[in-house]
Amino acid sequence: MIVELEEAKHELTALRPEVEELRQALHIDALTAKVEELEQTTLAPDFWNNQANSSKVLQTIKQSKDTLEEYNTLKARLEDAIALAEMAIEENDEASLPEVQTELSDIKADAERMRIEALMVGEYDNSTAIVSFHPGAGGTEAQDWCQMLYRMITRWAENNKFKVKLVDWQDGDEAGLKAATIMVEGPHAYGFLKSENGVHRLVRVSPFDSAGRRHTSFASIEVMPEFPDLDEIQLRDEDYDFMPFHSSGAGGQNINKVSSAVRITHKATGIVVTCQTERSQLQNKETALRMLKAKLMDIKIRERLDTIEQIQGNKNNIEWGSQIRSYVFMPYTLVKDNRTGYEEGNVDAVMDGKIDGFINAYLKYITKA
């Protein structure tokens, strides 16, 4: 036991230079100075005259403070864990070993996550993520697969303390779902989840096939940032068709089954957005219009970019050959990302939201590209 405590202490001590490197990668000193400078601007008498600017400044201050607090907490935890290990060794306290090992594991994981966050330099990486799910061809099997992906993403978000807001849910014919949209809120939500944008392929023995045959199914996940400034997208009433309808969400989805749900169709592009989770039709309409503006902003930005990959990745049909990742349940178990080559053998863990390995591999991949 004492040998294991010594090993844990050695690993913890070895993390000190890594945490210091993380300080440089996150530009902690510059960030501290930036917060002090911005906080001074909030004291100016005319600070609140421009509401849009003041909101951006306050958001920047909050995000910067969150990063500083996260880093300082990590550094303090590391020093406390080293002190705990040293004390346990001195007092021959073998009972402290599990606590020391747990701290070591958690600190390593937090440091890795913060290193990944340091790679997020995209303009919208810190934005809320708007995530939509769509089944491919294949009826019930594809719709069931679509709901499995919905659960995978929401489990990941919950495990990582992101806030998930359901915007739209359309039940499948027999099982699963026909479409769903959520908003994932939290630091770098879009930066993390942009790796999931694309077509996902499933190979398994279908529970809906009485003959027990193996099926291949497809579903897509669309990930888009909630753009901070949508004022440049102007929408007139005549630009879209507005239709209220009765909600049809599954039990437990917090959807009121009344005529408050709305569907908006943009005439020029054919883009359709729906919202059915707010308390009133007016609130649903406001949310739907915001989502429509975000989609139009996405198109506008793509027109200014050399490659669409900078924002959302390629738009592909939900079919064979276009998948970004394959999930094989039978005859063996394997999840493999076609872009990065990263793979996991524990399919059940992946479907339960353990997708950090895929996210991290993708962020490293696009940073090198």
N, C-alpha and C positions, 0 to 999 in steps of 0.2 A: 504493500500500500504506500509506504513512504517513497519507494522508487517511482511509483506512478504520480505521486504528488510532485516529486522533483521534475519529472518529465513535463507535467502540466505547467509548472512554474517556468521551465525553460521555454515552452511554446508561447506562454504569455509574454515573457520578456522579449522574445523574438518579434512579437507584434509591435513593439514600441517604434522601431524605424518605419514599419509599414503605416502606422497611424500618423507618423510625422510626414511621410510622403503624401498621405491622404490630405493632410493640412495644406500642402502645396497644391495638390490637384484641385481642391475645392476653393483655393484662393481665400482662405479664412481671414488673413490679415486685411486684404483688400475689401472683403465683404464687410468686416467690422467697421472699417473706415467709411464705406458706402452707407451703411445703416445710420451712422452718426451724422453724416452729411444730409441724408434725406430727412432724418428726424428734425434737423434744424430748419429745413424748408417748410415743414408743417407748422412751424411757429410764426411764419410770415402772415401779416394781417390779410393779405389777398389770397391766401392758399386755397380757400374754399370757393373762390369766385369761379374757378374752372372745375366743375364737378368731375368731368371725365378724367382730367389730369390728376386731380387729387386722389381719385379712386385707384388709378394706376400706381401712384406713389405709395399709397398705403398697402396695396397688394404686394408691391416689390419689397417693402419693409417687412411685411409678415413672412413672405417666402424666404427672405434672407435670414431673418431671425430664426425661422424653423431650421434652416441648414446649420446655423451657428450652434443652436441648442443641441441638435442631433450630434454634431461633431464633439462638442464639449462633454456631452453625456457619455459618448463612446470612450473618450479619453479618460474620464473619471472612473468609468466602470473598469477599464483595463488596469488602472493603478490600484483600485480597490481589490480586484481579483488577484493581482500579484501580491499585495499585502496579505490577503487571506491565505494564499498558498504558503507564503513565508512563515506566517504564524502557525499554520497547521504543521509544517515541517519541524519548527522549533519545539512545539508542544507535543509532537508525535500524535497528532489528532487525526487518525485515519477516517473518522466519521465525516470530516469535511471534504473528503475526496469527491463525492458526487456533486456537491455544490460547486467546487472549483472546476470540475470538468464541464458542468453545465454552462458556467460562465464563459469558459474558454470557447465552447461551441457557439454560444450566442454572440459573443464578441466577434468571432471570425465571420459569422454570417452577416452581422451588421456592417462590418468593415467592407466586406465584399459588395454588399448592396450599395453602400455609399460610394465605393469605387465605380460602380456601374452608373450611379447617378451623375458622377463627375463626367461621364462620357456624353451625357445628354446636353448637347449644345445647340440642338435645333430650336428654331424660333418659337415653336409651339409645344415643345416637350413638357413644359410645366403646366400645360392646360388640362382642363377636364376632358375626359375621353367620352365620345359618343360612340357606343358600340351596338351594331345591329347584326342580327342573325337571320340567315335565309337558307332553307333547305334546297338542295338540288333536285333533279328529277329522281323519282323512285318512290313517291307516295309516302306511306306510313313509315317505312324504314328510314328514309331520308329525314322525315320530320322528327322522328325519335332521335336520330343522330344530332339534329340541330339543337334539340333540347339538352342533350348530353353536353354539347359545347357551351351552351348557355350556363349550365351548372358549373362547368369547369372554370369559366371566366369569373363567375360570381363568387365561387369558392376561393379562387386566387385573391380576388379583391378583398373579401372578408378576412382571409388569413393574414393579409398585409395591411389591415386596418384602413382600407379605402371605403368611402361611403358609396353605396350603390342605390341609384334611384331608377325605378322601373318607369319607363315612358310609354311603352306599347307592348301588348302581348296578344297574339292571335293563336287560339288553340288549333292543334292539328286535327285532321279528320277523325282519326281513331286514337292516336297517341301523339306525343311530341308537340311541336309547334310549327305554324306556318310562317311566323315572323315575330320578332321581338326586338325591342330597342331599350337599352339602359344608358344611364349616364354614370360614369365612374369618377368620383371627385376625390382629390387628394394630391399631394406633391408628386409631380412628374407622372400623373396618371396616363396621359397620352404617350409620354416618352417610353414607359414600360410596355403599354398594350399595343403600340403600333406594330410590334413584332407579330401579332396574331392576325393582322389584316391579310385576308386571302382565302383560298379554298382549302378545306381540310377533308382528307379522305379516310374513310373507315372500311376495314375489312373484318368481318365477323360472321358467325353463324347467326342468322337473323332469328330473334324470338318470335317474329311474326310469320315465319315460314314453317308450316306444319311438317314439311319434308326435311327440315333441318339442314338446308343447303347454305353454303357460304355466299354472302352478298358483299358487294362493294357499293358504298354510299358516299355522297358528297354533300357538304354544306359550306356556306361561306360566312365569314365574320368580316364585317366592314368596320374599320376603326377610323374615326375622324376627330380632330381636335375641336373643342368648342372655342371658336375664335374670340379673342377678347374684345375686338372692336368690329361690330357689324354695321356701323352707321353708313358705310359707303354702299351697302346693298339696300337699295330702295325698292320697296314693294307696294304697289297700289292695289286696291281691291280688285280692279279689273285684270290684274296679272295672274290671278289664281282662282280656282273653283273651291268653294268651301262647302263641306257637307257634314252635318252632325249625324251620328249613328249610335246605336245601342252597343255598349261595351260587351265583350264576350270573353273576358279573361278567365283563366282557370282559378279554382278555389285557392285561396291563400296568396293570390297575386295582388291583393289590395286594389282591385279594380271595381269601381262602382258600376253595377249593371243598369245604368240609366242612360238617357240620351245626352249625356255630357261629353261623350267621346267625339273627336273631330277628325276629319280627313281633309287634307289640303293638297290639291294638285296644281303644280305650276304649269301654266299653259305653254310657255315657250319651250320648256325642256322636258315636260312629262314627268318630272320628279314628283313622287307622292310621299307625303309624310303623314303619320297619324299619331295622336296622343290621346290617352284615355285614363290617365292615372291621377290627374289633378281633381280638385274638389268641384270645380265648376267648368262649364263649357268655355267661359271666357279665359280661364287659366289654361285650359287645354289648348285653346287657339293660340294664346301667346307663346306657349312652349313649342307648339308645332311650327309657328312662324319663325321662331328662333332657330329651330332645326333646319327649316327650309333655307333660311339665310346662310346658315353654316355650310350647307351643301352647295349653294350658289357661290359662296366665297371660296370653297374648295376648288370649284371649276375655274373661277377667276384666277386663283393663284397658280393652278396647273398651267394655265395659258401663258403665264409669265415665266414658268420654269422650263429648263431644258429637259428634265426628266421628272415624271410624275412620282417616282420613288421617293423624292425628297419630302413628299407630304403623306402619301397614302399607299404607295405600292401600285403595281399594275392591276388594272381591272381585267379580270378574266371570266370566262364562262365557268359555271359551277359544274365541271365535268372532268373526265379523265385527262391527264396530262397537264392540267393547270394548277394542281395542288401544291401548296407550300409545305404541307406536312402530311405524313401518313401514319395512321393508328391501326396496328394489326393486332387483333385479338385471337386470331386462328389462322394457320395451324401453330404459330408461335406468338409470343407477345413482344411487341416492339413499337415504339413511337420514334419516328425519324424525321428530322427537318431537312427538306430537300435543298434549302439554301445554304445552310451552315454545315450540314453533315452531323450535327449533334443528335444523339439518340439516347433513349431511356428504355430499359426493359420492363419496368414496373408500370404497366398501363393503368392499373387501378389508381395508383398514386397520382399519375398525370391527370386522370379524369376527375380526381378529387382536388384539383387546383395546384398541384405541385409542378408548375411550369416555369419556375425561376431559371432553371438550367437553359431552357430554350430561349427565354427572354435575354439572359446574359450573353449567350452565344450570338444571338442576332445583333445586339448592340455592339459587341466587339467586331462582328463581321462588317457592319455598315461603317464603323469608324475606320477600319482598315481600307475599305473600298475606295 
